[in-house]
């Protein structure tokens, strides 16, 4: 039974809807950032790893969305590129002067985009 469950999980990883996967990754990133914010006094090197994960995720999104062969309308492409720019700017601001409230916008954006992806 356990082998069957493991096989299903492996297959599900390859057949998962891309929007569902993107939503899941955004939620994962938001949760990691929320954990840092909620446990600010106890933080260790987790903030750097969580920010790097979020930055890589958004780098992949913006690279994919802005490709010429991406079928999304130009307005949506531009909106995502602008959001990515804001994400990168906020990340740098946090790294220069860490403060838990600087994570709020990153968390909110990830959650909102994830909610939009899961409802489409």
Backbone as JSON Lines, residues from 0, in Angstrom:
{"i":0,"aa":"X","n":[0.83,-1.19,0.0],"ca":[0.0,0.0,0.0],"c":[0.87,1.25,0.0]}
{"i":1,"aa":"X","n":[1.93,1.26,0.82],"ca":[2.8,2.43,0.89],"c":[3.5,2.66,-0.45]}
{"i":2,"aa":"X","n":[3.9,1.57,-1.11],"ca":[4.55,1.7,-2.42],"c":[3.61,2.31,-3.44]}
{"i":3,"aa":"X","n":[2.35,1.95,-3.38],"ca":[1.36,2.51,-4.29],"c":[1.19,4.01,-4.05]}
{"i":4,"aa":"X","n":[1.16,4.39,-2.79],"ca":[1.02,5.81,-2.45],"c":[2.23,6.6,-2.94]}
{"i":5,"aa":"X","n":[3.41,6.04,-2.77],"ca":[4.62,6.7,-3.23],"c":[4.62,6.84,-4.76]}
{"i":6,"aa":"X","n":[4.18,5.8,-5.45],"ca":[4.11,5.85,-6.91],"c":[3.11,6.9,-7.37]}
{"i":7,"aa":"X","n":[1.98,6.99,-6.68],"ca":[0.98,8.01,-7.01],"c":[1.55,9.41,-6.82]}
{"i":8,"aa":"X","n":[2.22,9.62,-5.7],"ca":[2.81,10.94,-5.43],"c":[3.83,11.33,-6.5]}
{"i":9,"aa":"X","n":[4.64,10.38,-6.94],"ca":[5.62,10.67,-7.99],"c":[4.93,11.01,-9.3]}
{"i":10,"aa":"X","n":[3.89,10.27,-9.65],"ca":[3.14,10.54,-10.87],"c":[2.43,11.88,-10.78]}
{"i":11,"aa":"X","n":[1.87,12.19,-9.63],"ca":[1.15,13.44,-9.44],"c":[2.07,14.64,-9.65]}
{"i":12,"aa":"X","n":[3.33,14.49,-9.28],"ca":[4.28,15.59,-9.47],"c":[4.44,15.93,-10.95]}
{"i":13,"aa":"X","n":[4.35,14.93,-11.82],"ca":[4.56,15.16,-13.24],"c":[3.28,15.52,-13.98]}
{"i":14,"aa":"X","n":[2.13,15.2,-13.44],"ca":[0.88,15.46,-14.14],"c":[0.09,16.6,-13.52]}
{"i":15,"aa":"X","n":[0.63,17.24,-12.54],"ca":[-0.05,18.32,-11.84],"c":[-0.28,19.51,-12.77]}
{"i":16,"aa":"X","n":[-1.41,20.15,-12.62],"ca":[-1.73,21.34,-13.38],"c":[-0.69,22.42,-13.06]}
{"i":17,"aa":"X","n":[-0.1,23.06,-14.09],"ca":[0.93,24.07,-13.83],"c":[0.45,25.21,-12.93]}
{"i":18,"aa":"X","n":[-0.78,25.65,-13.09],"ca":[-1.3,26.72,-12.25],"c":[-1.4,26.27,-10.8]}
{"i":19,"aa":"X","n":[-1.78,25.04,-10.6],"ca":[-1.86,24.49,-9.24],"c":[-0.47,24.41,-8.62]}
{"i":20,"aa":"X","n":[0.5,24.03,-9.42],"ca":[1.87,23.94,-8.92],"c":[2.4,25.33,-8.57]}
{"i":21,"aa":"X","n":[2.16,26.31,-9.44],"ca":[2.59,27.67,-9.16],"c":[1.94,28.2,-7.89]}
{"i":22,"aa":"X","n":[0.65,27.94,-7.74],"ca":[-0.07,28.36,-6.54],"c":[0.53,27.72,-5.3]}
{"i":23,"aa":"X","n":[0.81,26.44,-5.39],"ca":[1.38,25.71,-4.26],"c":[2.75,26.27,-3.87]}
{"i":24,"aa":"X","n":[3.57,26.58,-4.86],"ca":[4.89,27.14,-4.57],"c":[4.81,28.53,-3.95]}
{"i":25,"aa":"X","n":[3.87,29.33,-4.42],"ca":[3.68,30.66,-3.83],"c":[3.21,30.56,-2.38]}
{"i":26,"aa":"X","n":[2.3,29.63,-2.12],"ca":[1.82,29.41,-0.74],"c":[2.97,28.93,0.14]}
{"i":27,"aa":"X","n":[3.78,28.03,-0.39],"ca":[4.94,27.53,0.36],"c":[5.86,28.69,0.73]}
{"i":28,"aa":"X","n":[6.15,29.55,-0.24],"ca":[7.03,30.68,0.01],"c":[6.4,31.65,1.02]}
{"i":29,"aa":"X","n":[5.12,31.94,0.85],"ca":[4.44,32.84,1.79],"c":[4.46,32.27,3.2]}
{"i":30,"aa":"X","n":[4.27,30.97,3.32],"ca":[4.28,30.32,4.64],"c":[5.65,30.41,5.29]}
{"i":31,"aa":"X","n":[6.69,30.21,4.51],"ca":[8.05,30.32,5.05],"c":[8.32,31.74,5.54]}
{"i":32,"aa":"X","n":[7.93,32.72,4.73],"ca":[8.13,34.12,5.11],"c":[7.29,34.49,6.33]}
{"i":33,"aa":"X","n":[6.06,33.96,6.39],"ca":[5.19,34.22,7.54],"c":[5.8,33.63,8.81]}
{"i":34,"aa":"X","n":[6.38,32.46,8.69],"ca":[7.04,31.84,9.85],"c":[8.18,32.68,10.37]}
{"i":35,"aa":"X","n":[8.94,33.28,9.48],"ca":[10.04,34.17,9.9],"c":[9.47,35.39,10.61]}
{"i":36,"aa":"X","n":[8.43,35.96,10.02],"ca":[7.81,37.16,10.61],"c":[7.22,36.84,11.99]}
{"i":37,"aa":"X","n":[6.52,35.72,12.09],"ca":[5.86,35.34,13.35],"c":[6.85,35.0,14.46]}
{"i":38,"aa":"X","n":[8.01,34.5,14.08],"ca":[9.01,34.07,15.06],"c":[10.26,34.93,14.95]}
{"i":39,"aa":"X","n":[10.06,36.2,14.78],"ca":[11.15,37.13,14.52],"c":[12.26,37.05,15.57]}
{"i":40,"aa":"X","n":[11.89,36.98,16.83],"ca":[12.89,36.95,17.9],"c":[13.71,35.67,17.91]}
{"i":41,"aa":"X","n":[13.2,34.62,17.28],"ca":[13.87,33.33,17.28],"c":[14.55,33.02,15.95]}
{"i":42,"aa":"X","n":[14.56,33.98,15.04],"ca":[15.05,33.69,13.69],"c":[16.52,33.34,13.66]}
{"i":43,"aa":"X","n":[16.84,32.55,12.7],"ca":[18.24,32.17,12.49],"c":[18.58,32.56,11.05]}
{"i":44,"aa":"X","n":[19.19,31.68,10.33],"ca":[19.51,31.93,8.92],"c":[18.35,31.61,8.0]}
{"i":45,"aa":"X","n":[17.19,31.3,8.57],"ca":[16.02,30.94,7.77],"c":[15.56,32.07,6.87]}
{"i":46,"aa":"X","n":[15.72,33.3,7.3],"ca":[15.26,34.44,6.51],"c":[15.97,34.49,5.16]}
{"i":47,"aa":"X","n":[17.26,34.31,5.16],"ca":[18.01,34.33,3.91],"c":[17.58,33.23,2.96]}
{"i":48,"aa":"X","n":[17.38,32.04,3.48],"ca":[16.94,30.92,2.65],"c":[15.53,31.14,2.12]}
{"i":49,"aa":"X","n":[14.64,31.65,2.95],"ca":[13.26,31.9,2.53],"c":[13.21,33.0,1.47]}
{"i":50,"aa":"X","n":[14.0,34.04,1.65],"ca":[14.04,35.12,0.66],"c":[14.64,34.64,-0.66]}
{"i":51,"aa":"X","n":[15.65,33.8,-0.58],"ca":[16.25,33.27,-1.79],"c":[15.25,32.4,-2.56]}
{"i":52,"aa":"X","n":[14.51,31.56,-1.83],"ca":[13.49,30.72,-2.46],"c":[12.47,31.6,-3.16]}
{"i":53,"aa":"X","n":[12.0,32.64,-2.48],"ca":[11.0,33.53,-3.05],"c":[11.56,34.26,-4.28]}
{"i":54,"aa":"X","n":[12.77,34.74,-4.18],"ca":[13.4,35.45,-5.3],"c":[13.57,34.52,-6.51]}
{"i":55,"aa":"X","n":[14.01,33.29,-6.29],"ca":[14.15,32.34,-7.39],"c":[12.8,32.04,-8.03]}
{"i":56,"aa":"X","n":[11.8,31.87,-7.19],"ca":[10.45,31.59,-7.69],"c":[9.97,32.73,-8.6]}
{"i":57,"aa":"X","n":[10.13,33.95,-8.14],"ca":[9.69,35.1,-8.93],"c":[10.57,35.31,-10.16]}
{"i":58,"aa":"X","n":[11.82,34.94,-10.1],"ca":[12.69,35.01,-11.27],"c":[12.18,34.06,-12.34]}
{"i":59,"aa":"X","n":[11.8,32.87,-11.93],"ca":[11.25,31.89,-12.88],"c":[9.94,32.41,-13.47]}
{"i":60,"aa":"X","n":[9.07,32.94,-12.62],"ca":[7.79,33.47,-13.1],"c":[8.0,34.56,-14.15]}
{"i":61,"aa":"X","n":[8.81,35.55,-13.8],"ca":[8.97,36.69,-14.7],"c":[9.68,36.28,-15.99]}
{"i":62,"aa":"X","n":[10.61,35.36,-15.9],"ca":[11.29,34.88,-17.11],"c":[10.32,34.14,-18.02]}
{"i":63,"aa":"X","n":[9.49,33.31,-17.44],"ca":[8.51,32.55,-18.21],"c":[7.44,33.45,-18.83]}
{"i":64,"aa":"X","n":[6.94,34.36,-18.04],"ca":[5.84,35.22,-18.48],"c":[6.27,36.19,-19.57]}
{"i":65,"aa":"X","n":[7.49,36.66,-19.53],"ca":[7.92,37.68,-20.48],"c":[8.52,37.1,-21.77]}
{"i":66,"aa":"X","n":[8.5,35.8,-21.89],"ca":[8.98,35.17,-23.14],"c":[8.04,35.54,-24.28]}
{"i":67,"aa":"X","n":[8.59,35.67,-25.46],"ca":[7.79,36.02,-26.63],"c":[6.7,35.01,-26.93]}
{"i":68,"aa":"X","n":[6.96,33.74,-26.65],"ca":[5.98,32.71,-26.98],"c":[4.93,32.49,-25.87]}
{"i":69,"aa":"X","n":[4.99,33.29,-24.81],"ca":[3.98,33.17,-23.75],"c":[2.68,33.79,-24.25]}
{"i":70,"aa":"X","n":[1.56,33.05,-24.17],"ca":[0.3,33.51,-24.75],"c":[-0.47,34.54,-23.9]}
{"i":71,"aa":"X","n":[0.01,34.87,-22.74],"ca":[-0.71,35.83,-21.9],"c":[-0.77,37.2,-22.58]}
{"i":72,"aa":"X","n":[-1.84,37.94,-22.31],"ca":[-1.92,39.3,-22.85],"c":[-0.79,40.17,-22.31]}
{"i":73,"aa":"X","n":[-0.39,41.15,-23.1],"ca":[0.72,42.03,-22.75],"c":[0.5,42.72,-21.41]}
{"i":74,"aa":"X","n":[-0.73,43.13,-21.13],"ca":[-1.02,43.81,-19.86],"c":[-0.71,42.92,-18.66]}
{"i":75,"aa":"X","n":[-1.06,41.65,-18.74],"ca":[-0.78,40.72,-17.64],"c":[0.72,40.48,-17.53]}
{"i":76,"aa":"X","n":[1.38,40.32,-18.66],"ca":[2.83,40.16,-18.64],"c":[3.49,41.34,-17.95]}
{"i":77,"aa":"X","n":[3.06,42.55,-18.3],"ca":[3.63,43.75,-17.69],"c":[3.34,43.82,-16.2]}
{"i":78,"aa":"X","n":[2.13,43.45,-15.81],"ca":[1.78,43.46,-14.38],"c":[2.66,42.5,-13.59]}
{"i":79,"aa":"X","n":[2.89,41.32,-14.12],"ca":[3.72,40.34,-13.42],"c":[5.16,40.81,-13.37]}
{"i":80,"aa":"X","n":[5.64,41.4,-14.46],"ca":[7.01,41.94,-14.47],"c":[7.14,43.06,-13.44]}
{"i":81,"aa":"X","n":[6.14,43.91,-13.33],"ca":[6.17,44.99,-12.33],"c":[6.13,44.43,-10.91]}
{"i":82,"aa":"X","n":[5.31,43.42,-10.69],"ca":[5.26,42.78,-9.37],"c":[6.62,42.16,-9.03]}
{"i":83,"aa":"X","n":[7.23,41.51,-9.99],"ca":[8.54,40.9,-9.76],"c":[9.56,41.97,-9.39]}
{"i":84,"aa":"X","n":[9.53,43.1,-10.09],"ca":[10.43,44.21,-9.76],"c":[10.23,44.69,-8.34]}
{"i":85,"aa":"X","n":[8.96,44.78,-7.92],"ca":[8.65,45.19,-6.55],"c":[9.15,44.15,-5.56]}
{"i":86,"aa":"X","n":[8.94,42.87,-5.86],"ca":[9.4,41.77,-4.99],"c":[10.92,41.87,-4.81]}
{"i":87,"aa":"X","n":[11.63,42.06,-5.91],"ca":[13.1,42.13,-5.83],"c":[13.54,43.35,-5.02]}
{"i":88,"aa":"X","n":[12.86,44.47,-5.22],"ca":[13.18,45.69,-4.47],"c":[12.93,45.51,-2.97]}
{"i":89,"aa":"X","n":[11.8,44.92,-2.62],"ca":[11.47,44.68,-1.21],"c":[12.47,43.71,-0.58]}
{"i":90,"aa":"X","n":[12.88,42.73,-1.35],"ca":[13.86,41.75,-0.85],"c":[15.18,42.45,-0.52]}
{"i":91,"aa":"X","n":[15.64,43.3,-1.43],"ca":[16.87,44.04,-1.18],"c":[16.73,44.97,0.01]}
{"i":92,"aa":"X","n":[15.59,45.62,0.13],"ca":[15.33,46.5,1.27],"c":[15.4,45.73,2.58]}
{"i":93,"aa":"X","n":[14.8,44.54,2.59],"ca":[14.83,43.71,3.79],"c":[16.25,43.29,4.12]}
{"i":94,"aa":"X","n":[17.0,42.89,3.11],"ca":[18.37,42.44,3.35],"c":[19.26,43.57,3.86]}
{"i":95,"aa":"X","n":[19.0,44.78,3.39],"ca":[19.79,45.93,3.83],"c":[19.46,46.34,5.26]}
{"i":96,"aa":"X","n":[18.2,46.2,5.62],"ca":[17.74,46.6,6.95],"c":[16.6,45.68,7.38]}
{"i":97,"aa":"X","n":[16.92,44.49,7.9],"ca":[15.89,43.52,8.24],"c":[14.88,44.03,9.27]}
{"i":98,"aa":"X","n":[13.61,43.86,8.95],"ca":[12.52,44.21,9.86],"c":[11.32,43.34,9.48]}
{"i":99,"aa":"X","n":[10.65,42.77,10.47],"ca":[9.56,41.83,10.16],"c":[8.44,42.44,9.32]}
{"i":100,"aa":"X","n":[8.15,43.72,9.5],"ca":[7.06,44.34,8.74],"c":[7.37,44.43,7.24]}
{"i":101,"aa":"X","n":[8.64,44.35,6.88],"ca":[9.0,44.38,5.46],"c":[8.62,43.1,4.73]}
{"i":102,"aa":"X","n":[8.3,42.06,5.48],"ca":[7.89,40.8,4.87],"c":[6.4,40.78,4.52]}
{"i":103,"aa":"X","n":[5.64,41.68,5.11],"ca":[4.18,41.68,4.95],"c":[3.76,41.76,3.49]}
{"i":104,"aa":"X","n":[4.34,42.67,2.73],"ca":[3.94,42.82,1.33],"c":[4.33,41.6,0.51]}
{"i":105,"aa":"X","n":[5.49,41.01,0.77],"ca":[5.89,39.8,0.06],"c":[4.92,38.66,0.32]}
{"i":106,"aa":"X","n":[4.53,38.51,1.56],"ca":[3.6,37.46,1.96],"c":[2.24,37.69,1.3]}
{"i":107,"aa":"X","n":[1.76,38.91,1.36],"ca":[0.44,39.23,0.79],"c":[0.39,39.02,-0.71]}
{"i":108,"aa":"X","n":[1.41,39.47,-1.41],"ca":[1.44,39.3,-2.87],"c":[1.43,37.82,-3.23]}
{"i":109,"aa":"X","n":[2.27,37.04,-2.56],"ca":[2.3,35.6,-2.86],"c":[0.95,34.95,-2.61]}
{"i":110,"aa":"X","n":[0.32,35.29,-1.5],"ca":[-0.99,34.7,-1.19],"c":[-2.05,35.11,-2.19]}
{"i":111,"aa":"X","n":[-2.06,36.38,-2.58],"ca":[-3.07,36.86,-3.51],"c":[-2.91,36.23,-4.91]}
{"i":112,"aa":"X","n":[-1.68,36.16,-5.37],"ca":[-1.43,35.54,-6.68],"c":[-1.79,34.05,-6.62]}
{"i":113,"aa":"X","n":[-1.43,33.39,-5.52],"ca":[-1.75,31.96,-5.37],"c":[-3.26,31.76,-5.38]}
{"i":114,"aa":"X","n":[-4.0,32.63,-4.71],"ca":[-5.45,32.51,-4.69],"c":[-6.02,32.7,-6.09]}
{"i":115,"aa":"X","n":[-5.49,33.65,-6.83],"ca":[-5.94,33.85,-8.21],"c":[-5.64,32.67,-9.1]}
{"i":116,"aa":"X","n":[-4.49,32.08,-8.92],"ca":[-4.12,30.92,-9.75],"c":[-5.0,29.7,-9.41]}
{"i":117,"aa":"X","n":[-5.31,29.53,-8.16],"ca":[-6.1,28.36,-7.77],"c":[-7.57,28.51,-8.13]}
{"i":118,"aa":"X","n":[-8.04,29.75,-8.34],"ca":[-9.44,29.94,-8.69],"c":[-9.67,29.95,-10.2]}
{"i":119,"aa":"X","n":[-8.57,29.98,-10.96],"ca":[-8.74,30.04,-12.43],"c":[-8.84,28.67,-13.03]}
